[in-house]
Amino acid sequence: MMHSVLSVLESSIWCRKMVFDAAKSVGIVRSIHIASETQSIAENYDEAIKTLNTLQSNAETIQQTVRNSADFEKQRFQEVEKFLKKTGVPLERLDTLSVIHVAGTKGKGSTCALVDSILHSHGIRTGFFSSPHLISATERIRLNGIPISEENFVKYFWRIYNTLRKSQEHEKDMPTYFKFLTIMAFNVFLEENVDVAIVEVGIGGEYDCTNIVRNTKTVGITSLGYDHTQILGNTLEEIAWQKAGIIKPQSHVFTVTQPPGCLEVIEKRAQEKNVSCILKFSFGVNDKGNVAFQATFTVVPDFSTYSWTQFPRRNVETHVQRLNASLAIQLSHDWLQRHRLTRLPRKVNLIKEMPEEISMGIEGTKWPGRCQVIPFHRRRIFLDGAHTVESIEVCADWFADNTTKSNNPKCLIFNVTGSRDTKKLLRILLKKINFATIIFTPNIASNTYHSTDNTSVLTGTNEALERCRKNEKDLYDILVEKYTKNSLNGLNGIAKLNSQVLSSVSDAFTYLDKTFGQEKDIDILITGSLYLVGASLLALEHVDGKK
């Protein structure tokens, strides 16, 4: 009888500890497995998540969002203000929350995580709101870098949910899933009295519900690219306009080198918001001798230009990591300068000399599912939530660079969500990597294990499998094009690449065991969707959880 990789792991104490430690180190282990918590807390948490899931937007609502006019989106945006006020947070109270707001197509979550860790290394009490989660919804709201406890999640959830329910004016008078969690996060940050809230935009910026904050002094815009084009626009300039919507009057705006046309759009939007657009960072002193901050629009320096007291040993291995790190450094430094909490001189341009706290913060950043490698018995699993053309390019290079000296078979576990172009993404991966096996699977950890946190009303199992079959057909079409173009006797070469559609990540691992044998070293890349990465990490956690 064939045993799956999961079964092999269960039989190995060392492997179980390795998987648990890996999951624990990135702060995503569900606390329901900790014996000290009562069963009632776990039950209340599960009930809270089940109730939260009822607020998910269905496919019809999302399509309506795509078709809506800007005026309608503004009206929906105003709903956030109404719901916040009902929970006891009028905009005047929200204005008291110090916020670092970050938008962008690629790397905004990673950049926020770096900012969170850098500021925490300076002794700052931080709040961090992000999306999506990988395993537990608690990951979306973090305090001092740690996901909110299930106990606190339950406390805040039911208080806010019941308050909004009691004040309902009609059946649909409730915030949607993401909007509810945004409202909940602001309540948590205010009541927990954080020094600063690092807020990652959900989609876009201009009409994103996180943009309800109106007193943002520090703004970051990460690398821009094509994503959510049905909502944000079909050109990079249109997307840049949406992302730059988070800029507020007197914001210090930081960004990275962008595709042609994008910087001009961001600069124009900054001018509209009364931000002084100069490409350098400047400070002045007023007539009372106090530091007077001049709002600026800044393209951050290349990471290679920094000087280090102690160079960070982690999280700066790739070009993209260094790009995000440079932006995070300047965002963190700007906030520290504004609050006079840096030990560096105040009259400085962009920070170039890196103190030890920044290095410690970068090293200590834990942001799973992005350029993450997990040893998994005789497998090396490479996880990256890349889902755009640009991010898949980076992911493919990263995987190729880390396996170029390996003779192990290379396997791909792949899925995409939404309206993303599967062929474009697969072409990039196939161009750079010679895969032996490609498996298409829904974002499901196991058919025998169900997680309420990862339940989606958008796509049923049958629809998800149908999408996987379409992805496999796209692969087949690419290979036909490739071999026909190269005159290699039509389809003769296709037999060299094996592909399968399977119903879960666990089934994919079992299939690889059967195909290559349990004692064969293989390199596995899991990419195309953060939700697929989350399902994969959930499968690892479940191995430990069953013990």
N, C-alpha and C positions, 0 to 999 in steps of 0.2 A: 504494500500500500504506500502510495506516494505521500510524503509529509511535506507540508508547505514550509516556507522560510519562517512563518510565524510559529509553527510547531517546533521547529529547530530552536528558535530563540527561547521558547518556553522551557526547553530542556536544559538550557545553559544559564546557570546563575550569573556568570560573568556578563553574558550578553544582555540579560534582563537588567542588570545594574547599569550597563552602558547606555541602554536605551532610556531608562528612567532618568539617569543623570543628564543625558542630552536634552530630554524634554524639560526637565526641571531647570536646567541652566538658561533656557530661553523663556522661562516664566509662563509656560502654557499648560502645565499639568493641572487637570481638573482637581480641585481640592476635595471632591466628594469621596475620594479614595483615602483621605487622611482620617485615621481612626478617631482623632480627638473631636471631630465635628459630629454633631448629632444628626440622626436620620431626618429629623424634622426640618433642619436647615436644607439638606439636600433635596427633600421633597418640595419645600417652598421655592427653592431655586429652580427646580424643574418646572414647577407650576408657573413661575414668573416667566421663564423662557417660552413655555407653551403659549402663554398669554401674549407675550411680546411678538411671537410669530404670527398671531392673528392680525397684527398691524402691517404685515408685509404687503407691499404693492403687488398686485397680480400683473400678468403680462398685458392685459388690456389697459390698465392704468399707466404702465410705462409707455405703451404706444401712444396714449393720449398726451403724455408729457412731451413726446417727440413732436407731436402735431401742434402743441399749444403755442400761442403767440407770446411775445415778451411781456405784454400787459398782463396776460393770465398768469405767467410765472411770477410776476411781481406780486400779484394778489395772493398766490400760494405762499410766497415768501413772507408776506405780512401775517399769515397764519401763525408763523413761528413766534412772532411778537405776542400774539394773542394767547397762545398756549403757555409761553414763558410767564406771562403776567399772571395767569391763573395759578401757576405753581409758586407764586410769591416772588418772582424775579422780573420786575419791570425793567425796561432798558436802562433806567438810571442806576439801578443796582448792578446790572450787567456791566455798565461802564466802569465800575470799580475793579473789575477783574483785569489784571494785566495779561495781555494775550500776545503770543507770537503766532502769526497766521501763515500757513504755507500751502500754496497751490502748485500745480504742475502736472505734467503727464507721467513722467517717470521719476522715481526716486523721492517722492514727497514724504512717504512713510518712513523711509530710511533716514532722510534728512531730519525729520522730526525726532526720530529715535535718538539720533546723534546729539541733537540740541538738548533733548531731555537728559541724556547721560552727562553731557558736558556741564550743564548747569547744576545737576545734582552733585557732580564732583566738586563744585564750588560751594556746596552746602545749601543750595537753593531748594526750597520745597516746591516740587513741580507737579503739575497735572498734565496729562497727555491724552488727547482724544484722537482715535484713529479708526480706520476701517479698511477692509473688512477684518473680521477675526478669523483665525485659522482653526482653533479647536473650541475655545470657550468665548462666549459673548463678553465675559469679564475683561478680556484682552483689550477691548475698545476704550475702556476708561482706566487709566493708570495713575497711581499716586506714587511719586518718587521712584518711577521706573517699574513699579510692580503692579500687575493687574489688580483691580479692586477685588476684595475678598467676596466670596459668594454671599456671606452674611450681610455685608454692606450693600452689595448689589440688590439683594432681596429687600432690604430696608428702604433704600431709595426708590426702587422700582415700584413697590406697592403703594408707597405714599404718593408718588407722582401719578401713577396710573389711576388710583382711586379718586384723587382730587379732580383729574380731568374727566373721569367718568361721571362724577356727580354733577359736573357743570356742563355736561353735554347738552347742546341745543337741538341736535338731530342725530340720526344714526351714524352719519359719516363724520361727525364733528369730533374726530380724534386724530392726533398726528400719526403719520406713517412710521414704519419701523426705524428708519435712519433719523427722521426728525425727532421721534421720541427719545432716542438715545442721545441725540445732540442736546435736547432740553435737559435730560437727566444728567449729562456730563457737566453742564454749566451749574446745575444745582449742587452737584457733588463738589466741584472745585470751589464754589463760593462758601459752602458750609465747612469744608475741610480746610479752608483758609490757606490755599496754596499761594506761593509768591508769584507764580506765573503759570499760565495755561498754554501749552503748546497744542495748537489745533490744526489738524490736517483736514483740508477740504475734501468733501466727498466726491462730487462730480462738478467740474467747471470752476466756478468761483462767484461770478456775478449774482447768480440766482441760487447758489448753494445755501442750504439753511444755516450752515456755520457762519455765513457772512452777515448774520444778524448782529455780530459784534461791530461796534462803530467807533471804538476808541483805540484801535490797533496802532501801536507805534512801530512795531517791527514786523515786516512782511517779507516772505521769501517766495520766489517763483523758481521751481526746479526746471529741468530740461523739458522742452515741449515737443510734442509729436502728435501723430494721428491716433485718436481714440475717442470713443463715444461721439463719432462724427454726426450721427443722426440727431444728437441733442445739441452739440457744441458748434457745429459748422463743418464745412468740407474743406476749408483751407486752414493753413497754420496761422494765418493772420486772424481769422475768425476765432480760432481756438485761443490764441494769445489774448484777444479782447476779453473773452470770458474769464480766463485765468487771472488777468490783471484787475478784474472787478473787485478783488479783495483789498485793493489799495485804498487807504483812507487819507484825509487831509493830515499833513505833517508826518505821514509814515516814512520810516527809513526803509527803502525798498532795495532788496538784494536779489540778484539773479545770477545765472551762469551764462556762458556763451551760448547763444541760441541760433536756430536756423535763420537764414536770411529773411528779413521782414519782421520778425517777431520782436526784436528789441525796439524797433521804431514804434510798433503798436503799443508796447508796454510803456515806452517813454511818453507817448501821446496821452495815454490813459492817466499816467501819473500827473501830467500837466493839468488835465481836466480836474484832478483831485487836489490841485494846489500844492503839489509836491515839487520842490525845486529839483530839476533834473540835471544833475551834473555827474560826471563819471568819476568822481572821487569823493572821499569821505572827509568832511571838514567840521571842525569845532570852533566856536568863537567864545569870547568871554564878554558878558554884558557889563554895563557901567557899575554894577554892584559887586563885580568880581565873581559872579556865579557863572557856571558853565552854561552857555546858550547853544542848544542843539539846532543845527540847520538840517532840515529834511533833505534827504539825498536819494538818488537813484544810482545804484552801484552794481557793476559787473565784478564779481569776486575774482581774486587772483588765482592763477594756476597753483595747484597744490605744491608743485615742485619749488615754488619760490619761498616757501616758509622755512624758517630756522627753528630748530627743535632743541630744547633742553634734553628731552628724552623722546625719541621717535616712537610712535605707537606701533605695537607689535601685531595688532589685529585691526581688521575692518578697513584697511587702506591698500589691499593687495591689487585691486583692479582699477582701471581708469575711472569707471563709474563711481566706485566707492570713494576715490579721491576727490572727484567732482562734488559729490554730495557732502563729503567731509569739509571741503573748503567753504561751501555755502553754510553749513552748520556752524562752523567756527565763527564766521562773521555775524551770523544771526545771534549767536550766544554772546559774543563780545559786545554787540550793539546793545543788547538788553542789559548786560552788566554795566556798560558805560552809562546808560540812561539812569540806572539806579545806583551808580557810584559804588559798585560792589566788586570792582576789579582792582588788583593791586598794581596795575600798570598805570603810567601817567595818563591823565585825561586828554591832554592835547596831543593826540596821535592821529595818523591817517589809518588806513586799514591795518589791522593787527598783523604783524609779520613774525614777531618773536613769540614762539609758543611756550607758555608756562607749563609746568608739569600737570596742572589740573586738566588742561585741555587734552593732553596725551592720555591721561588716565580716563577721561570721559570717553574718548574715542575707543580706547581698548575695552572699556567696560560695556559698550553698547551691545545689547542683545536684541536682534531683530530677525526672528526665524523666517525661513522660507524664501530668503533672498541670498543667492550665492552661498547656500548652506550645504555642507557635506556631512553625511552621517554614515559611519561604518556600520554595516548591517550584516553580521555573520561573515560570509564570504563575498559579500557585495559592498561596493561603494555606491551610496545613493547620493546623487547630486540634485538638490531641490532649488528651483528658482521659479517664482511666480510670474515670469515674463509673459506678456500677452499682447504686446504691440510689436510692429515690425522692428522698431528701433531696439526695444528691450530684448527681443528674441535674437537679434544680431549679437548683442552683448553676451547673452546667455550662451549662445553657440560658441562664441570665442572662448568664454570662460571654461566651458566643458572641454572643448578641444585642447586648450592649453594645459589643463590638468590631467588629460588622459593621453596626450601625444606620445609619451614614452611607455604607455601601457599596451600590452598585447591582449588584454582582456576583451572579450566580446562587448560591444557597446549597444545598449538597449535604450529605447525611448518609451516612456509612458506619457501619454499626451491627451489633452482635452482642451477645448475652448468653450467659452460661453458667449452669449449675446450674438451680435451680428458680425463678429470678427471674421476676417477672410482666412480660412484655414490654409488654403493653397499658398498664400504669401508666406505664412509662418513656416509651413513645412518645407517650402523650397529653400528657405534660408538654412534650416537645420540640415537638410539633405546635402546642400552644397558644401557644408563645412565638416560634416561628420558622416562616417561610413557605418551606419547602424546595421546590426545583424537582425534585430527584431524591433518592431514598433507595435505597441499595444495601445489601443484606444479604449478608454474606460470612463464612465461617468464619475462625477466627484463624490464617490461613495467609498468609504473605508472598507466596509464589509457588509455582505448581505445578512449576516447574523448579528451584527452589532449596530444599534441605532443611536444617534446622538441628537437630542432635541435642539442643541445649539446650532446644528448644521442643517436643520430642516428648511427646505425652500418650497414656497408655493408656486414658484415660477415654472418649474419643469418637473413633470412626473418621471418615474423610472423608465417607462416605455418611450417617452419623448427624448429622454437623455440618451438612451441606447440608440434610438434612431439617428440622433445627431452624431453619435460615434460612428455609426455605419456610413453616414454621409462623409465624415472625416476620412474614413478608410477609402471610400470611393475617390475622394479628392487626391489621396496618396496614389492610388492606382492611376488616375489621370496624369499626375505629374510624372510618374515613371514611364507611362506610355509616351508622353511628350519627349522625355529625356532620351529614351532609347531609340525612338523614331528619328529624332533630330540627329543623333550620333550614328545613325545607320548601323545599329547593332542588331540587325535581324529582328526588328520589331520588339516583341515581348520576351525574347529569350533570356535577357538578363534579369527579368523581374523575379525569377525563382530564387535569386541570391538573397533577396530581402523577404523576411517572413513578417506578416502582419496579422493581428488578431483584434477582434472586438470582444471585450470581456466586461462583466457586470460590476466589478469593484477592483480597488487597488489590491486587496488581499488575493483576489483571483489572479491578478496579474503576476504577483509574486509566486504564487503556486505554479502558474504556467511556466515561468522562467526556471523554477526548480526542475520541472519535468523536462524542459527543453535542453537545459545546459548541465543538469546534475547539481546536487547540493554542494559538492566539493569544488566546483568550478568558480574561479573568481570572475566576476563580471562588473562592469560599470553601467549604472542605470541613471539616466537623466529623466527627471519628472518636471514637466513644464507645460506652459500654455494657459494656466489658470491658477490664481492663488487659492481658489476653492479646492482644486485638485491637490495642491500642496498641503492644504489643511487636512484633507481626507487621508493623505499619506502619513502625516504626523499623528493623526488620530489613530490610525492603525498601529503605529508604534506604541502609543500610550496604552492602547487596549491590551497589548501583549503583557505589559506590566500590571494593568488593572485587573486582569483575570487571576492574578496571583493574590 
